[in-house]
Amino acid sequence: MKIWAGAQWLYSEAMSHAIKNARWVAWWPFSGEHEALPGLYCPEMSTAVATALFIKSVRVCPQCGVPFVSKQDNVEYCKPAHGVAYRTARSREKKRSELAASEQSKKSAAEKRKKKRSLSIA
C-alpha cells in the first residue's frame, strides 16, 4: 500500500509540474455569443498535451454554459434535465419547421389550383 501512495504522490507532482504554465482565460467565441467562456491557455505543446490528458473529463454544458467534470465519456450536460430540455427544444423546432413546410406546400398547391381554374375559365 505504501508503494501505491508513493506512486500516487509522484504522479501528482509530475502532472502539477507539467501543467504549471497553463492558465485560465476568458474566451469570446466568434460565433456571435455575447458571453465569455472559460478556456485554458497553454504556451507550449507539452503543456497542452499534459493538460488535455489531465482534464479530459472537464466539459462545458451547452444548455447553461457552466463547466463541469464528467464521470462518463458520453455525458454532455451538467444535469440530466438540461439534456432533456435540449432534446425537447430540438423536437419542438423540428415539428414547427415540418408544420411550416406543410403549410407552405398546401398554400402552393392551392395557388396552383386557383391558377388552373382561372386559365380554364378564360
C-alpha atoms as an extended CHARMM CRD file, in Angstrom:
* protein
*
       122  EXT
         1         1  MET       CA              0.0000000000        0.0000000000        0.0000000000  PROA      1               0.0000000000
         2         2  LYS       CA              2.8510000000        2.4100000000        0.7340000000  PROA      2               0.0000000000
         3         3  ILE       CA              4.2770000000        1.8120000000       -2.7540000000  PROA      3               0.0000000000
         4         4  TRP       CA              0.9850000000        2.9380000000       -4.3140000000  PROA      4               0.0000000000
         5         5  ALA       CA              0.8550000000        6.0190000000       -2.0940000000  PROA      5               0.0000000000
         6         6  GLY       CA              4.3640000000        6.9490000000       -3.2550000000  PROA      6               0.0000000000
         7         7  ALA       CA              3.4500000000        6.4220000000       -6.9150000000  PROA      7               0.0000000000
         8         8  GLN       CA              0.3360000000        8.4990000000       -6.4420000000  PROA      8               0.0000000000
         9         9  TRP       CA              2.4280000000       11.3310000000       -4.9730000000  PROA      9               0.0000000000
        10        10  LEU       CA              4.9400000000       11.1480000000       -7.8230000000  PROA      10              0.0000000000
        11        11  TYR       CA              2.1660000000       11.1800000000      -10.4230000000  PROA      11              0.0000000000
        12        12  SER       CA              0.5460000000       14.1660000000       -8.7330000000  PROA      12              0.0000000000
        13        13  GLU       CA              3.8510000000       16.0310000000       -8.6010000000  PROA      13              0.0000000000
        14        14  ALA       CA              4.6750000000       15.1990000000      -12.2450000000  PROA      14              0.0000000000
        15        15  MET       CA              1.2640000000       16.3520000000      -13.5020000000  PROA      15              0.0000000000
        16        16  SER       CA              1.3920000000       19.5290000000      -11.4210000000  PROA      16              0.0000000000
        17        17  HSD       CA              4.7870000000       20.3370000000      -12.8970000000  PROA      17              0.0000000000
        18        18  ALA       CA              3.6140000000       19.5280000000      -16.4570000000  PROA      18              0.0000000000
        19        19  ILE       CA              0.6160000000       21.8600000000      -16.3060000000  PROA      19              0.0000000000
        20        20  LYS       CA              2.1080000000       24.6590000000      -14.2050000000  PROA      20              0.0000000000
        21        21  ASN       CA              2.2710000000       27.0420000000      -17.2000000000  PROA      21              0.0000000000
        22        22  ALA       CA             -1.3850000000       26.5550000000      -18.1810000000  PROA      22              0.0000000000
        23        23  ARG       CA             -3.7030000000       29.3490000000      -17.1000000000  PROA      23              0.0000000000
        24        24  TRP       CA             -7.4220000000       30.0530000000      -17.2210000000  PROA      24              0.0000000000
        25        25  VAL       CA             -8.5210000000       32.7010000000      -19.7100000000  PROA      25              0.0000000000
        26        26  ALA       CA            -11.8070000000       34.2240000000      -20.8340000000  PROA      26              0.0000000000
        27        27  TRP       CA            -12.6610000000       33.1380000000      -24.3630000000  PROA      27              0.0000000000
        28        28  TRP       CA            -15.0860000000       35.0740000000      -26.5540000000  PROA      28              0.0000000000
        29        29  PRO       CA            -16.1440000000       32.8080000000      -29.4190000000  PROA      29              0.0000000000
        30        30  PHE       CA            -16.5140000000       34.2560000000      -32.8830000000  PROA      30              0.0000000000
        31        31  SER       CA            -19.9430000000       32.6760000000      -33.3940000000  PROA      31              0.0000000000
        32        32  GLY       CA            -21.8670000000       35.7080000000      -32.1400000000  PROA      32              0.0000000000
        33        33  GLU       CA            -22.0010000000       34.6480000000      -28.4990000000  PROA      33              0.0000000000
        34        34  HSD       CA            -22.1160000000       37.5500000000      -26.0670000000  PROA      34              0.0000000000
        35        35  GLU       CA            -20.7410000000       35.7150000000      -23.0420000000  PROA      35              0.0000000000
        36        36  ALA       CA            -17.1640000000       34.7630000000      -22.3190000000  PROA      36              0.0000000000
        37        37  LEU       CA            -16.4660000000       31.0560000000      -21.9490000000  PROA      37              0.0000000000
        38        38  PRO       CA            -13.7120000000       29.5760000000      -19.7890000000  PROA      38              0.0000000000
        39        39  GLY       CA            -10.6290000000       28.3970000000      -21.6280000000  PROA      39              0.0000000000
        40        40  LEU       CA             -7.0930000000       27.2420000000      -20.9130000000  PROA      40              0.0000000000
        41        41  TYR       CA             -4.0710000000       28.9080000000      -22.4560000000  PROA      41              0.0000000000
        42        42  CYS       CA             -1.0710000000       26.5960000000      -22.8650000000  PROA      42              0.0000000000
        43        43  PRO       CA              2.1180000000       28.3090000000      -24.0960000000  PROA      43              0.0000000000
        44        44  GLU       CA              3.8600000000       25.0510000000      -25.0870000000  PROA      44              0.0000000000
        45        45  MET       CA              2.6400000000       21.9020000000      -26.8050000000  PROA      45              0.0000000000
        46        46  SER       CA              3.8570000000       19.7340000000      -23.9010000000  PROA      46              0.0000000000
        47        47  THR       CA              1.7100000000       21.7700000000      -21.5060000000  PROA      47              0.0000000000
        48        48  ALA       CA             -1.2780000000       21.4250000000      -23.8380000000  PROA      48              0.0000000000
        49        49  VAL       CA             -0.8750000000       17.6300000000      -24.0830000000  PROA      49              0.0000000000
        50        50  ALA       CA             -0.4820000000       17.2090000000      -20.3180000000  PROA      50              0.0000000000
        51        51  THR       CA             -3.4580000000       19.4860000000      -19.6780000000  PROA      51              0.0000000000
        52        52  ALA       CA             -5.6170000000       17.5840000000      -22.1790000000  PROA      52              0.0000000000
        53        53  LEU       CA             -4.7200000000       14.2820000000      -20.5130000000  PROA      53              0.0000000000
        54        54  PHE       CA             -5.2760000000       15.6960000000      -17.0610000000  PROA      54              0.0000000000
        55        55  ILE       CA             -8.6440000000       17.3750000000      -17.6220000000  PROA      55              0.0000000000
        56        56  LYS       CA            -10.1970000000       15.3390000000      -20.4170000000  PROA      56              0.0000000000
        57        57  SER       CA            -13.3620000000       14.9760000000      -18.3650000000  PROA      57              0.0000000000
        58        58  VAL       CA            -13.9480000000       18.7300000000      -17.8970000000  PROA      58              0.0000000000
        59        59  ARG       CA            -16.7290000000       19.9270000000      -20.1760000000  PROA      59              0.0000000000
        60        60  VAL       CA            -18.9800000000       22.9500000000      -20.6290000000  PROA      60              0.0000000000
        61        61  CYS       CA            -22.7330000000       22.3460000000      -20.5680000000  PROA      61              0.0000000000
        62        62  PRO       CA            -24.2460000000       23.5240000000      -23.9010000000  PROA      62              0.0000000000
        63        63  GLN       CA            -27.5180000000       24.4010000000      -22.1500000000  PROA      63              0.0000000000
        64        64  CYS       CA            -26.2570000000       26.6660000000      -19.3350000000  PROA      64              0.0000000000
        65        65  GLY       CA            -22.5640000000       27.2340000000      -20.1710000000  PROA      65              0.0000000000
        66        66  VAL       CA            -21.2840000000       26.0230000000      -16.7910000000  PROA      66              0.0000000000
        67        67  PRO       CA            -18.0500000000       23.9540000000      -16.7110000000  PROA      67              0.0000000000
        68        68  PHE       CA            -18.4240000000       20.5550000000      -15.0170000000  PROA      68              0.0000000000
        69        69  VAL       CA            -16.4550000000       17.3430000000      -14.5180000000  PROA      69              0.0000000000
        70        70  SER       CA            -17.9380000000       14.3860000000      -16.3790000000  PROA      70              0.0000000000
        71        71  LYS       CA            -17.6110000000       10.9410000000      -14.8350000000  PROA      71              0.0000000000
        72        72  GLN       CA            -18.5180000000        9.1910000000      -18.1020000000  PROA      72              0.0000000000
        73        73  ASP       CA            -17.4320000000        9.7840000000      -21.6930000000  PROA      73              0.0000000000
        74        74  ASN       CA            -20.9640000000       10.0680000000      -23.0770000000  PROA      74              0.0000000000
        75        75  VAL       CA            -22.2040000000       12.8090000000      -20.6940000000  PROA      75              0.0000000000
        76        76  GLU       CA            -22.6050000000       16.1850000000      -22.4040000000  PROA      76              0.0000000000
        77        77  TYR       CA            -24.7700000000       18.1180000000      -19.9250000000  PROA      77              0.0000000000
        78        78  CYS       CA            -24.1620000000       19.0680000000      -16.2920000000  PROA      78              0.0000000000
        79        79  LYS       CA            -27.6440000000       17.8200000000      -15.3290000000  PROA      79              0.0000000000
        80        80  PRO       CA            -29.9360000000       15.2850000000      -16.9920000000  PROA      80              0.0000000000
        81        81  ALA       CA            -32.6650000000       17.9350000000      -17.0360000000  PROA      81              0.0000000000
        82        82  HSD       CA            -30.5120000000       20.1130000000      -19.3130000000  PROA      82              0.0000000000
        83        83  GLY       CA            -30.2230000000       17.2550000000      -21.8200000000  PROA      83              0.0000000000
        84        84  VAL       CA            -33.9820000000       16.7470000000      -21.7130000000  PROA      84              0.0000000000
        85        85  ALA       CA            -34.5760000000       20.4780000000      -22.2250000000  PROA      85              0.0000000000
        86        86  TYR       CA            -32.2610000000       20.4920000000      -25.2530000000  PROA      86              0.0000000000
        87        87  ARG       CA            -33.8910000000       17.4500000000      -26.8430000000  PROA      87              0.0000000000
        88        88  THR       CA            -37.3800000000       18.8560000000      -26.1730000000  PROA      88              0.0000000000
        89        89  ALA       CA            -36.4810000000       22.1810000000      -27.7760000000  PROA      89              0.0000000000
        90        90  ARG       CA            -34.9420000000       20.3900000000      -30.7610000000  PROA      90              0.0000000000
        91        91  SER       CA            -38.0530000000       18.2190000000      -31.1790000000  PROA      91              0.0000000000
        92        92  ARG       CA            -40.3890000000       21.2100000000      -30.9810000000  PROA      92              0.0000000000
        93        93  GLU       CA            -38.3080000000       23.1470000000      -33.5160000000  PROA      93              0.0000000000
        94        94  LYS       CA            -38.3930000000       20.1610000000      -35.8710000000  PROA      94              0.0000000000
        95        95  LYS       CA            -42.1970000000       19.9540000000      -35.5680000000  PROA      95              0.0000000000
        96        96  ARG       CA            -42.5110000000       23.7130000000      -36.1940000000  PROA      96              0.0000000000
        97        97  SER       CA            -40.3870000000       23.5250000000      -39.3310000000  PROA      97              0.0000000000
        98        98  GLU       CA            -42.2950000000       20.4710000000      -40.6000000000  PROA      98              0.0000000000
        99        99  LEU       CA            -45.6000000000       22.2690000000      -39.9590000000  PROA      99              0.0000000000
       100       100  ALA       CA            -44.3600000000       25.4030000000      -41.7420000000  PROA      100             0.0000000000
       101       101  ALA       CA            -43.1870000000       23.3080000000      -44.7110000000  PROA      101             0.0000000000
       102       102  SER       CA            -46.5420000000       21.5130000000      -44.8150000000  PROA      102             0.0000000000
       103       103  GLU       CA            -48.4670000000       24.8000000000      -44.7300000000  PROA      103             0.0000000000
       104       104  GLN       CA            -46.2310000000       26.2090000000      -47.4500000000  PROA      104             0.0000000000
       105       105  SER       CA            -46.8520000000       23.1960000000      -49.7040000000  PROA      105             0.0000000000
       106       106  LYS       CA            -50.6230000000       23.4420000000      -49.0880000000  PROA      106             0.0000000000
       107       107  LYS       CA            -50.5450000000       27.1390000000      -49.9400000000  PROA      107             0.0000000000
       108       108  SER       CA            -48.5550000000       26.4310000000      -53.0910000000  PROA      108             0.0000000000
       109       109  ALA       CA            -50.9760000000       23.6830000000      -54.1540000000  PROA      109             0.0000000000
       110       110  ALA       CA            -53.9630000000       25.9870000000      -53.5530000000  PROA      110             0.0000000000
       111       111  GLU       CA            -52.3470000000       28.7160000000      -55.6680000000  PROA      111             0.0000000000
       112       112  LYS       CA            -51.7460000000       26.2090000000      -58.4950000000  PROA      112             0.0000000000
       113       113  ARG       CA            -55.3960000000       25.0790000000      -58.3930000000  PROA      113             0.0000000000
       114       114  LYS       CA            -56.5600000000       28.6960000000      -58.4120000000  PROA      114             0.0000000000
       115       115  LYS       CA            -54.3100000000       29.4690000000      -61.3670000000  PROA      115             0.0000000000
       116       116  LYS       CA            -55.6330000000       26.4030000000      -63.2700000000  PROA      116             0.0000000000
       117       117  ARG       CA            -59.2220000000       27.4760000000      -62.6650000000  PROA      117             0.0000000000
       118       118  SER       CA            -58.5640000000       30.9790000000      -63.8770000000  PROA      118             0.0000000000
       119       119  LEU       CA            -56.9040000000       29.6100000000      -67.0400000000  PROA      119             0.0000000000
       120       120  SER       CA            -59.7760000000       27.2030000000      -67.7410000000  PROA      120             0.0000000000
       121       121  ILE       CA            -62.3970000000       29.9500000000      -67.3010000000  PROA      121             0.0000000000
       122       122  ALA       CA            -60.6170000000       32.3390000000      -69.6540000000  PROA      122             0.0000000000
